[in-house]
């Protein structure tokens, strides 16, 4: 029987995907979001509405006695008007992660975990499984271009088989509630929680796994967990000789990469050594699913990437403009390493993605910028992203600058100043990247930069 669900914070990357799948299963779905009230992220909410999802203002008015279950994310505060109304009506309230685990654990679950690379690995695995006609239901934390064409947001798809492929979230500790048939652990680094706590939760996740644990042997912290799992379950991947699925003869370029696995040549049309690592995890998954190396190769060579993961959004003359989701030190380091293979100088525009995360990672963020940027590079910090609600604001972007040693670093507080600055300093050979999480409007900033630079160059050349 169909049910009535209400999603509080429906615009979140995990919430929107879950809402779409719940609606596609034949249920009535409604929801609210702060950004809907602010009239931001309008394309996202329009896409949800095309899926016959009803949107309300987040003022309690959408919560009625007919609702069977209210779904909230861990970011929803106790005094949220919708949550307060749900409690007043004694309606069942369920965390997003619990609903996802309910769906996942009742199916043949393939769970993708790790501090970095989850969305890309999930999207690669979805491409592989779709091409192999395994037809999984897919939950991803980022938009998969292949899914955008079918309407909706593009971060989820209802499949016709009993497979559920899901990106799992370690940030709130809920990952321990998932019981995969096959799990992938991409890596472990400080993000959201201390490494010691992350290791404990990831270990529980892989111990919950029924059949196979695919794990990154190149990651020191992940490698430490291998002896604690039954050896017959483990499939390791990486570049080292101890890996069971090993990349050899890797060749990197700004267009992508080629590499060998078990005497089969793979080509990947997205750049970066880290993406070879992501592909190795998916190759291991394909092998475990009984697919041939040639079938896995054919799927990966057609992989189109995911939105906001080193996404090239424009070029202006010999200047490249990228949009990227990186926000933690490990992600930033990996992204910078890849971008530096493309041009001569990097101009990095970074928005810290919250007051709590910035305070938690302050030391590591400063070290990351100092270690990865040179005196020729430019760092522009935007103000810390504020999503609303009550939060300790005792840190600001300018506090990061106090420890950053590169000479060309500053805090610019609005987009206009950023664009003016880029018009003044940009030159052929530059790589510009807009980097940060949670704030979907950063994609618009990246595209606006590309458009403005094109106009400037057109004016200069008289074209």
C-alpha positions in Angstrom: 0.0 0.0 0.0 1.2 3.5 -0.8 2.0 5.8 2.1 2.2 9.6 2.7 5.8 10.8 3.3 7.0 14.3 4.2 10.7 15.2 3.8 11.9 18.1 6.0 15.0 19.5 4.2 14.1 17.8 0.9 16.7 19.8 -1.0 19.7 18.0 0.5 21.7 15.7 -1.7 20.7 12.6 0.2 17.1 13.7 0.9 16.3 14.6 -2.6 17.4 11.3 -4.0 15.5 9.4 -1.3 12.4 11.5 -1.9 12.5 10.7 -5.7 12.8 7.0 -5.1 10.0 7.0 -2.5 7.8 8.8 -5.0 8.8 6.5 -7.9 7.7 3.5 -5.7 4.2 4.9 -5.9 4.0 6.8 -2.6 2.7 10.3 -2.0 5.7 12.6 -1.3 5.8 16.2 -0.1 8.5 18.2 1.5 10.0 21.5 2.6 13.4 23.2 2.6 14.9 26.5 3.7 16.3 27.1 0.3 12.9 26.7 -1.3 11.6 29.4 1.1 14.6 31.6 0.1 13.9 31.0 -3.6 17.4 29.6 -4.1 18.3 26.3 -5.9 15.2 26.9 -8.0 16.2 24.4 -10.7 16.5 21.6 -8.1 13.1 22.2 -6.7 11.5 22.5 -10.2 13.0 19.1 -11.0 11.5 17.6 -7.8 8.1 19.1 -8.8 8.3 17.4 -12.2 8.4 14.2 -10.3 5.0 15.1 -8.7 6.6 15.9 -5.4 4.6 18.6 -3.5 6.6 21.4 -1.9 5.6 23.5 1.1 7.1 26.4 3.0 9.0 25.2 6.1 6.6 26.7 8.5 4.7 23.7 9.7 1.8 24.2 7.2 2.6 21.1 5.2 2.5 18.7 8.2 -1.0 17.3 8.4 -2.6 14.3 10.2 -2.6 12.4 6.8 1.2 12.1 6.9 2.3 8.5 7.6 6.0 9.3 8.2 8.0 12.4 8.5 11.6 12.1 7.2 14.3 14.4 8.5 18.1 14.7 8.0 20.6 15.0 10.9 20.9 18.7 10.0 17.3 19.5 11.1 17.2 21.2 14.5 14.8 20.5 17.3 13.0 23.8 17.0 12.3 23.4 13.2 8.6 24.3 12.6 7.8 21.2 10.6 9.4 18.9 13.2 7.6 20.7 16.0 4.3 20.3 14.2 5.0 16.6 13.6 5.7 16.1 17.3 2.5 18.0 18.1 0.5 15.6 15.9 2.4 12.6 17.3 3.5 11.6 13.8 6.3 9.0 13.3 9.6 10.8 12.6 12.5 8.9 10.9 16.0 10.0 10.0 16.9 9.9 6.3 19.6 7.4 7.0 17.2 5.0 8.7 14.8 5.1 5.7 17.6 4.5 3.3 19.0 1.6 5.4 15.5 0.1 5.5 15.4 0.1 1.7 19.0 -1.0 1.3 19.0 -3.8 3.9 15.9 -5.4 2.4 17.6 -5.7 -1.0 20.9 -6.9 -2.4 22.8 -3.9 -1.2 26.1 -2.6 -2.6 27.4 0.1 -0.3 30.0 2.6 -1.2 31.9 4.2 1.7 34.9 6.3 2.4 36.1 9.8 3.1 36.6 10.7 -0.6 35.5 9.4 -4.0 32.2 7.9 -3.0 30.0 9.8 -5.4 32.3 9.1 -8.4 32.6 5.4 -7.5 28.9 5.1 -7.1 28.3 6.7 -10.5 30.9 4.5 -12.1 29.3 1.4 -10.6 25.9 2.6 -11.8 27.2 2.9 -15.3 28.7 -0.6 -15.2 25.6 -2.2 -13.7 23.3 -0.4 -16.1 25.3 -1.4 -19.1 25.3 -5.0 -17.8 21.5 -4.8 -17.5 21.6 -5.5 -13.8 19.2 -2.5 -13.4 20.0 -1.4 -9.8 18.1 1.2 -7.8 20.7 3.9 -7.3 21.2 6.5 -4.6 24.1 9.0 -5.1 25.3 12.1 -3.4 26.0 13.8 -6.7 24.3 14.3 -10.0 25.0 11.6 -12.6 24.7 13.1 -16.1 23.3 9.9 -17.6 20.3 10.2 -15.2 19.6 13.9 -15.8 18.0 13.2 -19.2 15.2 11.1 -17.7 14.0 14.0 -15.6 14.3 14.6 -11.8 17.5 15.8 -10.1 19.7 13.1 -11.6 21.1 11.7 -8.3 18.8 8.7 -8.0 17.1 6.0 -10.2 14.5 3.4 -9.4 15.7 0.1 -10.8 13.8 -3.1 -11.8 16.1 -5.6 -10.0 16.7 -6.4 -6.4 20.1 -4.6 -6.4 20.4 -1.3 -4.5 23.6 0.6 -5.1 24.0 3.4 -2.5 26.6 6.0 -1.4 26.6 5.7 2.3 27.3 8.6 4.7 29.8 8.4 7.5 29.3 12.0 8.7 26.5 11.2 11.2 27.7 7.7 12.1 24.6 6.1 10.5 26.8 4.0 8.2 27.0 1.3 11.0 23.3 0.5 10.3 23.9 -0.7 6.7 24.3 -4.4 6.0 25.7 -4.7 2.4 26.0 -7.8 0.3 29.1 -6.1 -1.2 30.9 -3.1 0.3 33.5 -0.7 -1.1 35.8 1.3 1.2 37.5 3.9 -0.9 39.8 5.5 1.8 39.8 7.1 5.2 40.9 10.6 6.1 39.9 13.3 8.7 36.6 14.7 7.6 33.4 15.2 9.8 35.0 13.1 12.6 38.4 12.2 13.9 40.2 9.4 12.1 39.9 7.1 15.1 36.1 7.4 15.1 35.9 7.0 11.4 38.0 3.8 11.5 35.7 2.4 14.1 32.5 3.1 12.1 34.0 1.9 8.8 35.2 -1.3 10.4 31.7 -2.0 11.7 30.4 -1.3 8.2 32.7 -3.8 6.5 32.1 -6.3 9.2 28.4 -6.0 8.5 29.1 -7.0 4.9 27.8 -10.4 3.9 29.9 -11.5 0.8 32.7 -9.2 -0.3 34.7 -6.2 1.0 36.4 -4.2 -1.7 39.1 -2.1 0.0 41.8 0.4 -0.9 45.2 -1.2 -0.1 47.0 2.1 -0.9 45.3 3.9 2.0 47.2 3.4 5.2 44.1 3.6 7.5 42.0 1.4 5.3 44.8 -1.2 5.1 44.9 -1.4 8.9 41.3 -2.7 8.8 42.0 -5.6 6.4 43.4 -8.1 9.0 40.1 -7.6 11.0 38.0 -8.9 8.2 37.7 -12.5 7.1 40.4 -13.0 4.4 38.0 -14.8 2.0 35.8 -11.7 1.9 38.5 -9.1 1.0 39.3 -7.9 -2.5 42.0 -5.2 -2.3 42.7 -2.7 -5.0 45.4 -0.1 -5.7 48.7 0.6 -7.4 50.9 -1.5 -5.0 52.1 -5.0 -5.7 50.0 -6.4 -2.8 46.7 -5.4 -4.4 44.5 -8.1 -5.9 43.1 -5.7 -8.5 46.2 -3.7 -9.5 46.8 -0.8 -11.9 49.9 -1.1 -14.0 51.5 1.1 -16.7 49.3 4.1 -15.8 49.5 7.0 -18.1 47.9 10.3 -17.0 46.9 13.3 -19.2 44.6 16.2 -18.8 42.0 14.4 -21.0 42.0 11.2 -18.8 44.2 8.2 -18.3 45.0 4.7 -19.5 46.2 1.8 -17.4 46.4 -2.0 -17.4 44.6 -4.5 -15.1 45.2 -8.2 -15.6 46.5 -7.7 -19.1 43.5 -5.6 -20.1 44.0 -2.0 -21.2 41.5 0.5 -19.7 40.9 4.0 -20.7 39.2 6.6 -18.5 37.9 9.9 -20.0 38.3 11.8 -16.7 41.6 13.1 -15.4 43.5 12.3 -12.2 45.3 9.4 -10.6 42.6 9.3 -7.9 40.0 8.4 -10.6 42.1 5.4 -11.6 41.8 4.4 -8.0 38.1 4.9 -8.1 37.9 2.8 -11.3 39.9 0.0 -9.7 37.2 -0.3 -7.0 34.6 -0.6 -9.7 36.6 -3.1 -11.6 36.8 -5.2 -8.5 33.0 -4.9 -8.1 32.5 -6.0 -11.7 34.7 -9.0 -11.2 32.7 -9.9 -8.1 29.5 -9.6 -10.0 30.8 -12.0 -12.6 31.3 -9.5 -15.4 34.1 -9.9 -17.9 37.0 -7.5 -18.0 36.1 -6.5 -21.5 32.5 -5.6 -20.4 33.9 -3.5 -17.5 36.4 -1.8 -19.8 33.7 -0.9 -22.3 31.5 0.7 -19.6 34.3 2.7 -18.0 35.6 4.2 -21.2 32.2 5.8 -21.7 31.9 7.1 -18.2 31.0 10.8 -18.2 31.9 11.8 -14.6 29.6 13.4 -12.1 28.5 17.0 -11.6 30.8 19.2 -9.5 33.6 16.7 -9.4 36.4 18.5 -11.3 33.7 19.4 -13.8 35.0 21.6 -16.7 32.3 24.2 -17.1 34.0 26.5 -19.5 37.1 27.7 -21.3 38.1 31.2 -22.2 41.0 31.5 -24.6 43.6 29.2 -23.0 42.0 29.4 -19.6 40.1 26.5 -18.0 37.3 27.0 -15.5 36.3 24.1 -13.2 33.5 23.5 -10.7 34.5 21.2 -7.8 32.9 19.9 -4.6 36.2 19.4 -2.7 36.0 20.7 0.8 38.1 18.6 3.1 42.0 18.7 3.1 42.3 15.2 1.4 39.9 16.1 -1.3 41.5 19.5 -1.9 44.9 18.0 -2.2 43.8 15.5 -4.7 41.9 18.0 -6.8 44.9 20.5 -6.8 47.2 17.7 -7.9 45.0 16.9 -10.9 44.4 20.5 -11.9 48.1 21.3 -11.8 48.6 18.8 -14.7 46.4 21.0 -16.9 47.8 24.5 -16.9 50.5 26.8 -15.7 49.0 28.6 -12.7 46.1 27.7 -10.4 43.6 30.2 -9.2 41.6 28.5 -6.4 38.4 30.1 -5.2 37.4 28.2 -2.0 34.3 28.5 0.1 34.5 26.8 3.5 31.3 24.7 3.8 30.3 25.5 7.4 31.5 27.0 10.7 31.8 23.7 12.5 33.8 21.9 9.7 36.0 25.0 9.3 36.9 25.0 13.0 37.3 21.2 13.1 39.7 21.2 10.0 41.3 24.6 10.4 44.9 23.4 11.0 44.7 20.8 8.2 43.1 23.2 5.7 45.9 25.7 6.3 48.5 23.0 5.9 46.9 21.8 2.7 46.9 25.2 1.0 50.5 25.8 2.1 51.7 22.4 0.9 49.9 22.3 -2.4 49.9 25.9 -3.7 53.0 27.7 -4.9 54.0 31.4 -4.8 52.7 31.7 -8.4 49.2 30.4 -7.5 46.3 32.5 -6.3 43.9 31.6 -3.4 40.6 33.5 -3.0 38.6 32.6 0.1 34.9 33.3 0.1 33.1 33.7 3.4 32.0 30.6 5.3 28.8 29.1 3.9 25.9 29.5 6.3 22.9 27.2 5.8 20.8 28.8 8.5 19.9 27.8 12.1 21.8 28.3 15.3 25.6 27.7 15.1 28.7 28.9 16.7 30.2 31.5 14.4 33.4 32.1 16.3 35.5 31.5 13.2 35.7 33.2 9.8 37.4 32.7 6.5 39.9 35.4 7.4 41.1 33.3 10.3 42.5 30.8 7.7 44.5 33.5 6.0 46.5 34.1 9.2 48.3 30.8 8.7 48.5 30.7 4.9 52.0 31.6 3.6 51.5 31.9 -0.1 51.7 35.6 -1.2 48.6 35.8 -3.3 45.8 34.9 -0.9 42.9 37.0 0.2 39.3 36.9 1.4 36.8 38.4 -1.0 33.3 38.6 0.3 31.1 38.7 -2.8 31.0 37.3 -6.3 31.3 40.7 -8.0 34.7 41.3 -6.4 35.8 37.8 -7.4 34.8 38.4 -11.0 36.5 41.8 -11.1 39.7 40.3 -9.7 39.7 37.5 -12.2 39.2 39.9 -15.1 42.3 41.8 -13.9 44.7 38.9 -13.2 43.6 36.0 -15.5 46.0 35.1 -18.3 46.4 32.2 -20.9 47.5 29.0 -19.2 45.5 29.7 -16.0 43.3 27.0 -14.4 40.5 28.5 -12.3 38.5 26.3 -9.9 35.5 27.2 -7.8 35.7 24.8 -4.8 33.3 24.0 -2.0 30.5 21.9 -0.7 26.8 22.3 0.2 26.2 25.6 -1.6 24.8 24.7 -5.0 25.1 28.3 -6.2 28.9 27.8 -6.5 28.2 26.1 -9.8 26.5 29.3 -11.0 29.6 31.2 -9.9 31.9 29.0 -11.9 29.8 29.4 -15.0 29.5 33.1 -14.5 33.3 33.4 -14.3 33.7 31.4 -17.5 31.1 33.6 -19.3 32.6 36.9 -18.0 36.1 35.8 -19.1 34.8 34.9 -22.5 33.3 38.4 -22.8 36.5 40.1 -21.8 38.6 38.1 -24.2 36.1 38.7 -27.0 36.2 42.4 -26.4 40.0 42.4 -26.3 40.3 40.5 -29.6 37.5 42.4 -31.3 35.8 39.2 -32.2 
